[in-house]
């Protein structure tokens, strides 16, 4: 028996047409009235950087696709070389040229991606500030499909940036209220200075808005202001201004006491 006889290269087995294979490109379902993190980042980037955002993202995607295609060719060369007797084995010179092309394409892709990545980081960091003050409500969609509100002050934590980058947290998918997001984008507000974290005043405002959203006043004005001063190191005057701007009128009515139902 001749063990050196060429071995045929078998084609990949075709999947059973009755079996639905998972599509890695399929995105999680987003319920009506919400948008995913990648859509919010994309819309914000286009709003802030105009054509520069689109050009940078398209150039980065094209360079990455070219690098991926050439890297795939290198893997195919290795597979064909490893297959003894394959008639389609590339010569060492061709394989080396493919490796060099792939390395150059990967370096180009990294270089082209730098402006796009810088813009994306700027948008994500600035969006964090917007979310801290509660301008765009956010929720977590759990594995059971339940929507759990994210209080604005949560965006002050260390996990805020990764949550915006990936659109997910340990509890599920992060979603944003579409109507409020589109209204905010329509205003055309410029984002705060890139890579600038939320100020103490913005953090205090986000925290107090979350308290108001709970709908049950459990402390006096002085107590809420003292809490903001203690937690966020702002002045008494600043805390008072936040109260005056954000507290509902029912909380400000003279004679309204703790434990008493909100008057109609």
C-alpha positions in Angstrom: 0.0 0.0 0.0 1.4 3.4 -1.0 1.1 5.7 2.0 2.5 8.6 0.0 -0.5 8.8 -2.3 -2.1 12.2 -2.5 -5.0 12.6 0.0 -8.0 14.4 -1.3 -9.0 17.6 0.4 -12.5 17.2 1.6 -15.0 20.0 1.4 -16.6 21.1 4.6 -19.7 19.1 5.5 -22.9 21.0 4.6 -25.2 21.6 7.5 -28.6 20.0 7.7 -31.1 22.4 6.1 -33.5 21.6 8.9 -31.0 22.8 11.5 -30.9 26.5 12.1 -27.3 27.5 12.9 -26.8 30.5 15.3 -26.0 33.8 13.5 -23.2 35.5 15.4 -24.1 38.8 13.7 -27.7 38.6 15.1 -28.2 41.3 17.7 -30.3 40.9 20.8 -33.9 42.0 20.5 -34.5 45.6 21.5 -38.1 46.3 22.7 -40.0 49.2 21.1 -39.3 52.6 22.6 -35.7 51.8 23.4 -32.3 51.8 21.6 -29.2 49.8 22.2 -25.9 51.3 23.3 -24.2 51.0 19.9 -27.1 52.9 18.2 -26.9 55.7 20.8 -23.2 56.0 20.4 -23.5 56.0 16.6 -26.2 58.7 16.5 -24.3 60.8 19.0 -21.1 60.5 17.0 -22.8 61.6 13.8 -24.5 64.5 15.6 -21.2 65.8 17.1 -18.6 65.0 14.4 -20.8 65.1 11.3 -19.1 63.6 8.2 -15.8 63.2 10.0 -17.4 60.4 12.2 -18.8 58.6 9.2 -15.6 58.8 7.2 -13.5 57.6 10.1 -15.8 54.7 10.9 -16.1 53.6 7.3 -12.3 53.8 6.8 -11.7 51.8 10.0 -14.2 49.1 9.0 -12.8 48.8 5.5 -9.2 48.4 6.8 -10.3 45.9 9.4 -12.1 43.9 6.7 -9.0 43.8 4.5 -6.8 42.7 7.4 -9.2 40.0 8.3 -9.4 38.7 4.7 -5.6 38.5 4.4 -5.3 36.9 7.8 -7.8 34.2 6.6 -5.6 33.6 3.6 -2.6 33.0 5.8 -4.6 30.4 7.8 -5.7 28.7 4.6 -2.1 28.5 3.4 -1.1 26.8 6.7 -3.9 24.4 6.4 -3.0 23.5 2.8 0.7 23.1 3.7 -0.3 20.8 6.6 -2.5 18.6 4.3 0.0 16.1 2.8 -0.3 15.7 -0.9 -2.7 18.6 -1.5 -2.4 19.7 -5.1 -3.3 23.3 -4.0 -0.4 23.7 -1.6 1.1 27.2 -2.1 4.8 27.6 -2.6 6.9 28.9 0.3 7.4 32.2 -1.6 3.7 32.7 -2.0 2.9 31.8 1.6 5.6 34.2 2.8 4.2 37.0 0.6 0.8 36.4 2.0 2.1 36.6 5.5 3.9 39.9 4.8 0.7 41.3 3.2 -1.3 40.3 6.2 1.1 41.9 8.6 1.1 45.1 6.7 -2.7 45.1 6.5 -3.0 44.6 10.2 -0.6 47.5 10.9 -2.6 49.7 8.5 -5.9 48.7 10.2 -4.5 49.7 13.6 -3.3 53.0 12.3 -6.6 53.8 10.5 -8.6 52.8 13.6 -6.9 55.3 15.9 -9.0 58.4 14.9 -12.2 56.3 14.9 -11.4 54.9 18.4 -10.5 58.3 19.7 -13.9 59.7 18.5 -15.7 56.8 20.0 -14.0 57.2 23.4 -14.9 60.9 23.4 -18.5 60.2 22.7 -18.8 57.4 25.3 -17.1 59.5 28.0 -19.3 62.5 27.3 -22.4 60.4 27.1 -21.6 59.2 30.6 -21.9 62.8 31.8 -25.3 63.1 30.1 -26.5 59.9 31.7 -25.3 61.0 35.1 -27.7 64.0 35.1 -30.6 61.9 34.0 -31.2 63.5 30.6 -31.5 60.0 28.9 -33.3 57.3 31.1 -31.7 53.9 30.9 -32.8 50.4 31.8 -31.4 46.9 32.0 -33.3 44.2 30.1 -32.8 41.0 32.1 -32.7 37.5 30.7 -36.4 37.2 31.5 -37.2 40.2 29.4 -37.9 42.4 32.4 -36.9 46.1 32.3 -35.1 47.4 35.4 -34.5 51.1 35.7 -30.9 52.3 36.1 -30.8 55.4 38.5 -28.7 58.2 37.0 -26.1 58.1 39.9 -25.1 54.6 38.9 -23.4 56.0 35.8 -20.8 57.5 38.2 -19.4 54.1 38.9 -16.3 52.5 37.3 -18.5 50.1 35.2 -20.2 52.9 33.3 -17.7 53.1 30.5 -17.5 49.3 29.8 -21.4 49.2 29.9 -21.5 51.9 27.2 -18.8 50.2 25.1 -20.3 46.7 25.2 -24.0 47.5 25.8 -24.2 44.9 28.5 -23.7 44.4 32.2 -23.8 41.3 34.4 -27.6 41.6 34.8 -28.4 41.9 31.1 -28.6 44.3 28.2 -28.3 48.1 28.6 -31.0 50.0 26.8 -31.9 53.7 26.5 -35.3 55.5 26.2 -35.6 56.3 22.5 -37.9 59.3 22.8 -35.7 61.1 25.3 -32.5 60.2 23.5 -33.8 61.5 20.2 -35.1 64.7 21.9 -31.7 65.3 23.4 -30.0 64.7 20.1 -32.5 67.1 18.4 -31.5 69.9 20.7 -28.0 69.7 19.3 -26.3 70.2 22.6 -22.5 70.0 22.4 -21.0 67.3 24.5 -18.8 68.3 27.4 -15.1 68.3 27.1 -13.9 64.9 26.0 -12.6 62.6 28.7 -13.9 64.9 31.4 -15.7 63.0 34.1 -19.0 64.3 35.5 -18.5 67.2 37.9 -19.6 67.1 41.5 -22.6 69.3 40.7 -23.7 66.9 37.9 -23.3 63.9 40.2 -25.3 65.6 42.9 -28.0 66.6 40.5 -28.2 63.0 39.1 -28.5 61.6 42.6 -31.3 64.0 43.6 -33.2 63.3 40.4 -33.1 59.6 41.3 -34.5 60.5 44.7 -37.3 62.5 43.1 -38.0 59.6 40.6 -38.8 57.4 43.6 -41.8 59.6 44.2 -41.7 59.6 48.0 -40.2 62.5 49.9 -38.8 61.0 53.1 -36.6 63.9 54.3 -36.7 67.7 54.6 -35.1 70.1 52.2 -32.2 70.7 54.6 -31.7 67.0 54.9 -31.5 66.4 51.1 -29.2 69.4 50.7 -26.9 68.2 53.6 -26.8 64.8 51.9 -25.6 66.3 48.6 -23.0 68.4 50.4 -21.7 65.4 52.3 -21.7 62.9 49.5 -20.5 65.1 46.6 -18.5 67.8 48.4 -20.5 70.7 46.9 -21.4 74.0 48.6 -24.7 74.6 50.5 -25.7 77.2 47.9 -25.1 74.7 45.1 -27.2 72.0 46.8 -29.9 74.6 47.4 -30.0 75.5 43.8 -30.3 71.9 42.8 -33.2 71.5 45.2 -34.9 74.6 43.8 -34.5 73.4 40.2 -35.3 69.8 40.5 -37.7 69.3 43.5 -41.4 68.9 42.5 -43.7 71.7 43.6 -45.5 69.3 45.9 -42.3 68.9 47.9 -42.0 72.7 48.2 -45.5 73.4 49.5 -45.5 75.2 52.8 -46.7 73.1 55.6 -46.1 69.8 53.9 -44.8 67.4 56.5 -43.0 64.1 56.4 -45.3 61.1 56.4 -48.2 63.2 55.1 -49.7 62.2 51.7 -49.0 64.5 48.8 -51.8 67.1 48.6 -53.8 67.2 45.4 
